[in-house]
């Protein structure tokens, strides 16, 4: 799976570079000084991951844990209802063209990560003194991830707050409509709101800086009259969270790392600050 992500990204960037070389001269106006902002939604996929849990009464690792995203059913509520638009999986970003072809931007990728319930995984380590049926030492044996053992999701959400540098190139223009290619990379921190129940501990559900992420993106942008646009993106990256909160006790922690991909649909607007 990791090799697939790497190969896909290399292919996208090779195509992007080829187009950029051919079409740079087609630019018909300078974007330098433009400020842009977009909002949209994502669909996400995650590789399997090993998740380690440590606390006063336990120290164990679950291997190759499967997780999915969680899509909200599409409709006016919650996608367009102002007080509920942050419920679906969304992407928000604001950026600035410091050069005709380059931007720097700050954004939030609000993904949702849900561990599949009742899956069977391997477990190593020990659980002791929890007064549950899971108290024992484990040595690479099968276990069912039932809710009385572990329930884990980053659903409000798997928040990747990141800085990106991107390049934009115009591929084609017809009157006031332009087709553009964008590609870039970035990094930032993960601030998930993790909903977790572990053994007989109280439920935890709070925001916490848990780790870092890296990502690369390629997309197509259609701009109308220079000021509004729609954009589709393919994004892939790596997330490493060594400090996930699992209970109200700060000494109870989990750690995991995995690769992710996103498909994004976005709507945005631009304004040239030099024209104000």
N, C-alpha and C positions, 0 to 999 in steps of 0.2 A: 504493500500500500504506500509506503514511504517513497519507494522508487517510482511509483505511478505519479505521485504529486510532483516529484522533482522533474520527471520527464515532461509532464504537462506544462509546468511553468517554463521550462527551457524552450519548449515549442512555441508557447505564446509570446515569449520575449523575442525569439528569433523572427517570428512573423511581424511583431511590432516594430522591430528595428528595420526590417526590410521596407515596410510601408513608410516609416519615418524618413528613410533615406530618399525615397522616390518623391515624396510629396511635400517636403519642407518648403520648396519654392512656391507652392500653391497658396501660402498664407496671404490673405488679402487685407489684414489689419493687425495691429499689434494688440495683444492681450495684456501687456505689461501694465500693472496698476489696477487690474480687475480684482474685485472681491466676489467670491461666490459662496453659496450655501446650498446644500441639498438635504432632502429627507427621503427615505424609502424603506424598503423591507428586504429581508434576506431569507434564504433557505440554507440550512447548514448541515454538514456531515462531519463526523468525527471518527478517527481511528480508535481501535480498542486501546485501552490503557491499563497499566498496573496501578492500583491505588493502595497506598500504605496508610494505616491508621495507628496512631500512638496515643496512649493515655496512661493513667496510673495503673489500670487493671488489664491492659491489653497492648499488644504490639504485633500486628499481623498485616499481611499483604494479600490482596485479591488480584489475580492475574487475568489479563485479557478481558477486562470488563467492557461490555457493549453498552453504548449510549446513543440516543437519538436527539434530534431537536424537537421542539413542540410548536407546531403551527397553530395560530388562532384562526378559526373559521373566518373566511373573508366576508366583509360586510361593512355597512356604515359604522356600526358599533362592533369592534372598537377601532377600526382602521382610520376613520375620519371624525370620530367624536372627540372633541378637543380634550376633554378631561380623561380620556382613556386611550389616547394614541400611543402611549408608551407601553401598552400591554403586549402588542404583537412584537415579533422579532424585527427590530428596526436598525437602520443606519442613519446617522446624522453626521454632517461634516461641514466645516467652514474653512475656506482656503483663500490664498492670495497669490496672484501671478507676479512673482518678483522678476520674471523674465518672460519674453513672448511665449516661450514653450515650456516653462517650468513653474510649478507651484509648490508651496509649503502649506500644509493643512493640519488641522486638529479635528479629530472625530471620535465618535463612539460607535462601536459595533456591538449592538445589544443582541447577543445570541442566547439561546436556551439549550442547556445540556441536561438530559434526563437519563439517568441510569435505568436500564431495562430491568423491571422487577422480575423476580423469580427465575432469573437465568442461573445456570450452573457454571461455576468457575472453580479454579484451583485456589487453595489458601495455604499459606505458610505462616507460622508464628504461634502466639498463644493468646488466650482469653482466660482471665482468672478473677474470681471474686465478684462477678457481676450478678450472681444468683440467677443465671439463665441457663438454658440447656446447651449453650455454646461454650461454656467454661471447659477448656481442655487445651492441649498442645496439638498443633496441626503440622503435618509434614507433607506438603504438596498433595493434598487430598481434595476431592470434590466437595463443594458445598453449594447449597441453593440460597440465593440472596433474597430471603424472605424479609418481609417488613419488620419482623421482630428482631432481625439481625442488623440490617442496614437499609435505610432509605436515603437516597442522595440525589439532589438535583440542584443545578445552578439555573434557576428559572426567572429570577427577577434582577438580573439574569447573569449570564456569563459575559460580563461587561468588559470589553477590550477598549481601553481609552488610549489612543495612539496618535503619534505624529507621523505624517507621510510626506515624502517628496515625490512628485509625479511630473511626467512629461506629457504634453498635449501636441498633437499634430493634426492639421486639417487634411482629410483624405479626399473630400469632394465637396463642391459647393454648387447649389442651384438657387440663384437669386438670393433670397434672405434665409435660406436653410443650408446649414453646413453639417457634414458628417465628419466626426473627429475621432481619433484614436488616443487613448490615454493609458499609460502604464507607470508603475512606480513601486516603491517599497517603503516600509516603515516599521516602527516598533513602539511599544508602550507597556502599560501596566494592566493587570487584571484585577478588577474590583467586583467580584461576584457577590450576589446576595444568595448564599447557599442555604437551601432548605434541607436539613439533615436530621434524621433520627437514628441513633446508634445504640444498639443493645437496650438497656433500660435507662439511658440518660435522657434528660429533658430535650425537647426539640430546639434546634437552633435555626434562626432565620434572620441574619443581619448582614449588612454590607461589610466587607473586609478586604484590604489589599492583600491578595494571595500570591502574586507572582508577576510574571512578565510574558509578553507575546511578541512575535515577529510575523510579518506578513508581506506578501507581494500581490499586486493586482494588475489586471489588464481589463480594459473596457471600451465600449463604443458609446459615443456621445452624439446626439442630434440636437443642434442649437438653432433656435428660431429668433431671427431679428437681433442676434447677439446677446439677448437678455434672459431668455428662458430656455431650459433644456430638459431632455429626458436622457437617462443613461442606464446602460446595462453593464454589469461587471462580473468577472470571475475573480475570486480572491482565494488565496491559500496561504497557510502559515503554520506556525508552531506555537503552542501554549505550554508553559511550565509553571505550575502552581505548587510550591513547596510548603505553603502555609495556609491551608484551608481550615476554617473554623467548622467544627462538627457538633459541638455542644456549647452551652453558655460558659463552660470552664475554659479559659484561654489556654490551659496546658494540654487540652485535647485537640489534636491536629491530624489532618490528612494531607497527603501529597500525591500529585499525579502530573503526567505530561502526555500530550498527544498532538497530532496534526489535525488540522481542520480545513475544510473548503466551504466557500459561500458562493451562491448565485444571488445577485442583488438587482433590484429594479428601483430606480431613483428618479426624483423630480427636483429640479433646482432652478435657481435664478442667479444672475450676475449683475454687477454694477461696476462701472469704471470710476474709481475714485478721482482720477484726474479730470473727469468731466463735471464734477460737482462744483 
